[in-house]
């Protein structure tokens, strides 16, 4: 299992960015290789190198979108519960989402239409009744059939995503993407998602907490690796060796962090507050988007539940027109292009540096890569990374991220194709 952003310590070795190898006639030296991103870097590298036309991975905090941006391919995370998690190794069950990586938006939509079905084997799978209500709600893609006219589209630019760590090439491409949508007639709106600033620390409390519970089953008895040492020597020592040998450094780090978070002394101080922040992040998106969240319609026993499909469309379309919200949000995916392997290793958690400040900085530098992708996971909304250009500094791909309201995947595909056709 690989969990870290650079995908350097997976069981069978690192996944390298294929653009490094393709761009040079001679095999580059290891120090100049670029990372594929993580944790689904292998999936992104396989598609980018032409090994397959599509691949699946799990997106818990950006693990599909980050490597897709680094490798110059499409990385799509559906709404939580749309695609079955049956057969997926559970890391953080309330965040894990099966994602799709392809070379174009059409293929991503094709795969999504196949796998986005209700599955009774997955308790988090969206039930048929809710799927029916969601498919009847009005959305931009249903009210607009002209790809060259986006005059009825409202695009949100979240103020909180303009962070100091953002590199100049990313800023430039983000502005170009916004200008492109404006040139097609879209209305650009500055929006605020104030809870975004707390999303990163909340995620790194919630995800490790769930992981410490989910990964406890890999004890060498029921599941997972079992140490070769003689169990007759010391059973406790056998268990310790099994867990130590079976998990990589970053996995062990997150398990320990999660276990600490769930202790009696930390649960109320960390875990409960992180759950509150998660709810705030969800509320921010619900406030920003024009389309109503179908989860709330059923939860609140809304009158939508007693309407037929045509009535649901008419009511929701009226509400959508009266709303001052947006249809889609556009942001960067990452703060930079794919880092060099040597830079990733020098800031890795396996560093033997005695400099405490340097080690602290390495944590921040690694975790900040998820700053744009994590909010969509906390809210459960769909998001996609679309390759939109090449950095003039190092020649590596840059992706832009689009996000829509929960269940509004087809609007996401619609706008993604506009970016894809004009990159």
C-alpha positions in Angstrom: 0.0 0.0 0.0 1.3 3.4 -1.0 -0.2 6.5 0.7 2.3 9.3 0.2 2.0 12.1 -2.4 5.2 11.2 -4.3 4.6 7.4 -4.6 8.3 6.7 -3.8 7.8 3.8 -1.2 5.2 1.5 -2.7 5.8 -2.3 -2.4 7.3 -2.8 -5.8 9.3 0.5 -6.0 8.6 4.0 -7.1 6.4 5.0 -10.1 8.3 7.5 -12.2 6.7 10.2 -14.4 6.8 8.8 -18.0 7.3 12.4 -19.3 10.8 12.3 -18.0 11.7 9.1 -19.9 9.8 10.0 -23.0 11.3 13.5 -23.3 14.9 12.3 -23.4 16.5 10.1 -26.0 18.9 8.6 -23.5 17.8 7.1 -20.2 18.1 10.0 -17.7 20.1 9.6 -14.5 18.0 8.8 -11.4 18.6 12.2 -9.9 16.7 13.9 -12.9 13.7 11.5 -12.9 10.4 13.1 -11.9 7.8 11.6 -9.5 4.4 10.4 -10.9 2.6 11.7 -7.9 0.5 9.7 -5.5 -0.8 7.7 -4.3 -2.3 6.4 -7.6 0.9 7.3 -9.4 1.2 3.9 -11.0 -2.3 4.2 -12.5 -1.4 7.7 -13.9 1.9 6.6 -15.3 0.4 3.5 -17.0 -2.2 5.7 -18.8 0.3 8.5 -19.7 2.8 6.0 -21.1 0.2 4.3 -23.3 0.1 0.9 -21.4 -3.7 1.2 -21.2 -6.4 3.5 -22.2 -7.8 3.8 -18.7 -7.0 2.8 -15.1 -8.7 2.9 -11.7 -7.4 4.1 -8.4 -8.6 5.3 -5.1 -8.9 9.0 -4.3 -9.0 9.8 -0.6 -7.5 13.2 -0.6 -6.4 13.8 -4.2 -4.7 10.5 -5.0 -6.2 10.4 -8.5 -6.1 14.1 -9.4 -2.5 14.9 -8.2 -0.8 12.2 -10.3 -3.1 13.0 -13.2 -1.9 16.6 -13.1 1.8 15.6 -12.9 1.5 13.1 -15.7 -0.7 15.1 -18.1 -3.8 12.9 -18.1 -7.4 13.1 -17.0 -8.0 12.3 -13.3 -11.7 12.1 -12.2 -13.0 11.6 -8.7 -16.8 11.0 -8.7 -19.2 12.0 -5.9 -18.8 9.8 -2.8 -21.1 6.8 -3.1 -21.6 6.9 -6.8 -19.2 4.1 -7.6 -18.9 0.9 -5.5 -16.0 0.5 -3.2 -16.5 -3.3 -3.0 -13.1 -4.9 -3.3 -11.2 -1.7 -2.5 -8.7 -1.9 0.4 -10.2 0.4 3.0 -8.0 3.3 4.1 -10.4 6.0 5.3 -13.9 4.6 4.6 -15.8 7.9 4.7 -13.4 9.5 2.2 -12.2 6.7 -0.1 -13.6 7.1 -3.6 -12.9 4.9 -6.7 -11.5 7.3 -9.3 -10.7 7.0 -13.1 -7.6 8.0 -15.0 -7.8 8.3 -18.8 -6.2 10.3 -21.7 -9.4 12.2 -22.5 -12.6 13.2 -20.9 -14.8 11.0 -23.2 -13.1 7.9 -22.0 -13.5 9.0 -18.3 -17.2 9.6 -18.9 -17.5 6.2 -20.6 -15.9 4.3 -17.7 -17.9 6.3 -15.2 -21.2 5.5 -16.9 -20.3 1.8 -16.6 -19.2 1.6 -13.0 -21.5 4.2 -11.4 -24.2 1.7 -10.4 -25.8 0.8 -7.1 -24.1 -2.1 -5.3 -25.7 -3.7 -2.4 -22.3 -5.1 -1.3 -21.1 -1.6 -0.6 -22.9 0.1 2.4 -21.9 3.5 1.2 -23.3 3.0 -2.3 -25.9 5.6 -3.2 -29.4 3.9 -3.1 -31.6 3.8 -6.2 -34.2 6.3 -4.9 -31.6 9.0 -4.3 -29.9 8.2 -7.7 -33.3 8.8 -9.3 -33.9 12.1 -7.6 -30.3 13.2 -8.4 -30.7 12.4 -12.1 -33.9 14.5 -12.3 -32.4 17.7 -10.8 -31.8 20.5 -13.1 -28.2 21.2 -14.0 -26.2 23.3 -16.5 -25.5 20.4 -18.9 -29.3 19.7 -19.2 -30.2 23.3 -20.0 -27.4 24.0 -22.5 -26.5 22.1 -25.6 -24.2 24.6 -27.4 -20.6 24.1 -26.5 -19.6 27.5 -27.9 -22.1 29.3 -25.7 -21.5 29.3 -22.0 -23.5 32.5 -21.3 -25.7 30.8 -18.8 -22.7 29.3 -16.9 -21.5 30.8 -13.6 -17.9 29.9 -12.7 -16.6 30.3 -9.2 -13.1 31.4 -8.3 -12.5 30.6 -4.6 -10.4 33.3 -2.9 -8.9 30.9 -0.4 -7.2 28.8 -3.2 -4.8 31.6 -4.1 -2.1 30.4 -1.7 1.4 31.8 -1.3 3.0 28.4 -2.2 1.5 28.5 -5.7 4.1 28.7 -8.4 4.0 31.4 -11.2 3.4 28.9 -14.1 0.4 27.5 -12.2 -1.0 31.0 -11.5 -0.6 31.9 -15.2 -2.4 28.8 -16.5 -5.2 29.2 -13.9 -5.8 32.7 -15.2 -5.8 31.5 -18.8 -8.4 28.8 -18.0 -10.6 31.5 -16.4 -10.2 33.7 -19.4 -11.1 30.9 -21.8 -14.4 30.2 -20.0 -15.1 34.0 -20.0 -14.4 34.1 -23.7 -17.2 31.6 -24.2 -19.6 33.8 -22.4 -19.4 32.4 -18.9 -19.9 34.7 -15.9 -16.9 34.7 -13.6 -17.7 35.0 -9.9 -15.4 35.4 -6.9 -16.6 33.1 -4.2 -15.5 32.4 -0.6 -15.1 29.0 1.0 -13.8 30.2 4.4 -13.4 26.7 5.9 -10.9 25.7 3.3 -8.0 27.0 5.4 -8.9 24.3 8.0 -9.5 21.5 5.5 -5.9 20.3 5.4 -5.4 19.8 9.2 -8.9 18.3 9.5 -8.1 15.8 6.8 -4.8 14.7 8.4 -6.8 14.0 11.6 -9.7 12.2 10.2 -8.0 10.1 7.5 -5.3 8.6 9.8 -7.9 8.0 12.5 -9.9 5.9 10.1 -6.8 4.2 8.8 -5.6 3.1 12.2 -8.9 1.3 12.6 -9.2 -0.1 9.1 -5.5 -1.3 8.8 -5.6 -3.0 12.2 -7.0 -6.1 10.5 -3.6 -6.6 8.7 -2.0 -8.4 11.6 -0.6 -11.5 9.9 -3.3 -13.7 11.3 -6.4 -12.8 9.4 -4.9 -10.7 6.6 -1.6 -9.4 5.3 2.1 -10.1 5.7 3.3 -12.5 8.4 6.8 -12.3 9.8 9.1 -15.3 9.3 10.4 -15.2 12.9 9.6 -18.1 15.2 6.3 -17.5 17.0 7.4 -19.7 19.9 10.0 -17.1 20.9 7.5 -14.4 21.8 4.0 -13.9 20.4 4.0 -10.2 21.1 7.3 -9.8 19.3 5.9 -11.7 16.3 3.0 -9.3 16.1 5.3 -6.3 16.3 7.6 -7.6 13.6 4.7 -8.5 11.4 3.2 -5.0 11.6 6.7 -3.3 11.2 7.6 -5.4 8.2 4.2 -5.2 6.5 3.8 -1.4 6.4 6.0 1.3 4.9 7.3 4.3 6.9 4.5 6.7 5.8 1.8 4.1 6.5 3.1 3.4 9.9 3.4 7.1 10.6 -0.3 7.7 9.7 -1.4 4.7 11.8 0.4 6.0 14.8 -1.0 9.5 14.2 -4.5 8.1 13.9 -4.2 5.9 17.0 -3.1 9.0 19.0 -6.1 11.0 17.7 -8.5 8.3 18.9 -7.2 8.1 22.4 -9.4 9.3 25.2 -7.3 12.4 25.8 -7.2 13.5 22.2 -10.6 12.4 20.8 -12.5 15.4 21.9 -9.7 17.9 21.3 -8.9 16.7 17.7 -11.3 14.2 16.1 -14.5 15.9 17.1 -13.3 19.3 16.0 -12.1 17.8 12.7 -15.6 16.4 12.1 -17.1 19.8 12.7 -14.7 21.4 10.2 -15.6 18.7 7.7 -19.3 19.7 8.1 -18.3 23.4 7.6 -16.5 22.6 4.4 -19.6 20.8 3.1 -21.7 23.8 4.0 -19.4 26.1 2.2 -19.8 24.2 -1.1 -23.6 23.9 -0.6 -23.8 27.7 -0.2 -21.6 28.4 -3.2 -23.3 26.1 -5.8 -26.6 26.9 -7.5 -27.7 23.3 -7.7 -29.3 21.8 -4.5 -27.5 19.0 -2.8 -29.6 15.8 -3.4 -28.4 14.3 -0.1 -30.1 17.1 1.8 -33.4 16.8 -0.2 -33.9 13.3 1.1 -32.5 13.9 4.5 -34.8 16.8 5.2 -37.8 14.9 3.7 -38.3 17.6 1.2 -41.3 17.9 -1.1 -39.0 16.7 -3.9 -39.4 13.1 -2.6 -43.1 13.2 -3.5 -42.7 14.6 -7.0 -42.2 12.8 -10.3 -39.1 13.3 -12.3 -40.5 16.2 -14.5 -41.7 18.1 -11.4 -38.4 17.7 -9.7 -36.6 19.1 -12.8 -39.0 22.1 -13.0 -38.8 23.0 -9.3 -35.0 22.6 -9.1 -34.5 24.6 -12.4 -36.6 27.4 -10.9 -34.5 27.4 -7.8 -31.3 27.3 -9.8 -32.3 30.3 -11.9 -33.1 32.3 -8.8 -29.8 31.4 -7.1 -26.8 33.7 -7.1 -24.5 30.6 -6.8 -22.2 29.0 -9.4 -22.4 25.9 -11.5 -18.7 25.0 -11.4 -15.5 26.0 -9.5 -12.1 26.1 -11.2 -8.9 25.9 -9.3 -5.3 24.6 -9.6 -4.6 20.9 -8.8 -1.2 21.3 -7.4 1.1 24.0 -6.2 3.8 23.1 -8.8 4.7 20.7 -11.6 6.0 17.2 -10.9 9.0 17.5 -8.5 12.3 15.8 -9.2 12.9 12.4 -7.4 16.0 13.8 -5.7 14.0 16.6 -4.2 11.3 14.3 -3.0 13.8 12.0 -1.4 15.6 14.9 0.3 12.4 16.0 1.9 11.1 12.5 2.6 10.1 11.2 6.0 13.0 8.8 5.8 15.5 11.6 6.1 18.2 11.0 8.6 18.7 14.8 9.1 19.3 15.9 12.7 17.9 19.3 11.9 14.5 19.4 13.6 13.3 22.5 11.7 14.3 20.9 8.4 12.3 17.8 9.3 9.3 19.8 10.3 9.5 21.7 7.0 9.6 18.4 5.1 6.2 17.4 6.6 4.7 20.7 5.6 6.1 20.6 2.1 4.8 17.1 1.5 1.3 17.6 3.0 0.7 21.0 1.4 0.5 19.3 -2.0 -3.0 18.2 -1.1 -4.3 21.7 -0.2 -6.4 22.0 -3.4 -7.7 18.5 -3.6 -8.7 17.6 -0.1 -11.8 19.9 0.2 -13.6 17.9 -2.5 -13.0 14.7 -0.5 -14.2 16.2 2.7 -17.4 17.4 1.0 -17.9 14.3 -1.1 -18.3 16.3 -4.3 -17.0 15.4 -7.8 -13.8 16.8 -9.1 -11.6 16.4 -12.1 -8.1 17.2 -13.2 -7.8 18.3 -16.8 -4.4 18.8 -18.4 -4.3 22.4 -19.7 -0.8 23.3 -20.6 3.0 22.9 -20.1 5.2 24.8 -17.8 7.5 27.1 -19.7 10.1 26.6 -17.0 10.5 22.8 -16.9 8.3 21.6 -19.8 6.1 19.4 -17.6 2.3 19.1 -17.6 0.0 21.3 -15.6 -3.6 20.4 -14.8 -6.6 22.5 -13.7 -9.3 21.2 -11.4 -13.0 21.6 -11.8 -15.5 20.9 -9.0 -19.3 20.8 -9.1 -22.2 20.1 -6.7 -22.7 16.6 -5.3 -24.1 14.3 -8.1 -23.5 16.8 -10.9 -20.9 14.8 -12.7 -22.2 15.5 -16.2 -21.8 19.3 -15.9 -18.3 18.5 -14.8 -17.7 16.5 -17.9 -19.3 19.2 -20.1 -17.0 22.0 -18.9 -14.0 19.6 -18.9 -14.4 19.1 -22.6 -14.3 22.8 -23.2 -11.0 23.1 -21.4 -9.7 19.9 -23.1 -10.6 21.2 -26.6 -8.8 24.5 -26.0 -5.7 23.6 -24.1 
